[in-house]
Amino acid sequence: MNFLLGAFKPACNILITFSDAKTRKQVPMKKENGQMVMVPLFQSQENIAGKISIEPLQGKKIEHNGVKVELLGQIEMYFDRGNFYDFTSLVRELDVPGDIYERKTYPFEFSTVEMPYETYSGVNVRLRYVLKVTVSRNYGGSIVEYQDFTVRNYSPPPSINNSIKMEVGIEDCLHIEFEYNKSKYHLKDVIIGKIYFLLVRIKIKNMDLEIRRRESTGSGANTHVETETLAKYELMDGAPVRGESIPIRLFLSPYELTPTHRNINNKFSVKYYLNLVLVDEEDRRYFKQQEITIYRLQDS
């Protein structure tokens, strides 16, 4: 039995280390099995360099047809799990065919790598970046090792950032006007606004402001949309009167938001909405939804 177990063990250990691993920021990432691991953080146009060491198990040699490292940017749809769409694919050949008898270390470098999209893990889709080392072999199968890393890209504050002003009403029953101070927010921003009641002829019981994330995947007839409510903030409990003004102050930092992603490689989009919900005494619900843009501001 022990012999059988040994037959399925890889013939070597592969270790991938980044050259600036000690100084580079690490961020948590959720693996497929739900486990959280710390991985290095990069942004587009950075150099990705390091060393790969391959060590045969004691007393073994590895006959191989070459060693290579690939840097891959991949999108995986969960309804098509296991099929990755590569939008970035770079390769470095590390070794020509031969034998490895003892530990061997290969330096590698990918210079100013174009990584246009952020790492994203959603309800139906994930976007990941990974280093993939392959030791090619004829028999016994190739030996493959992966190392994930995260990419975040930063935006400057927008030069134009208009406020949002809207009116909503039910004829002769309710007329309210609401205003948010801007339409584009960074991840640690504060939503500031006001709600004015111009006409109130129905008994409002309470009013909430929600932040909703809408993830759409696929295209055409195969489009799948998933909406999550990430935050629910009570603005008012009790009946408002005509002429009343209610302030809004909602901090974004406590919530797990991502930047807005628009049509990423024709595969998916992630949009955010502010949803105003009014509930009357008969539990009828009235909604008004408004899209906002969320971006990542460079940490100072």
Disulfide bonds with the S-S distance in Angstrom:
none
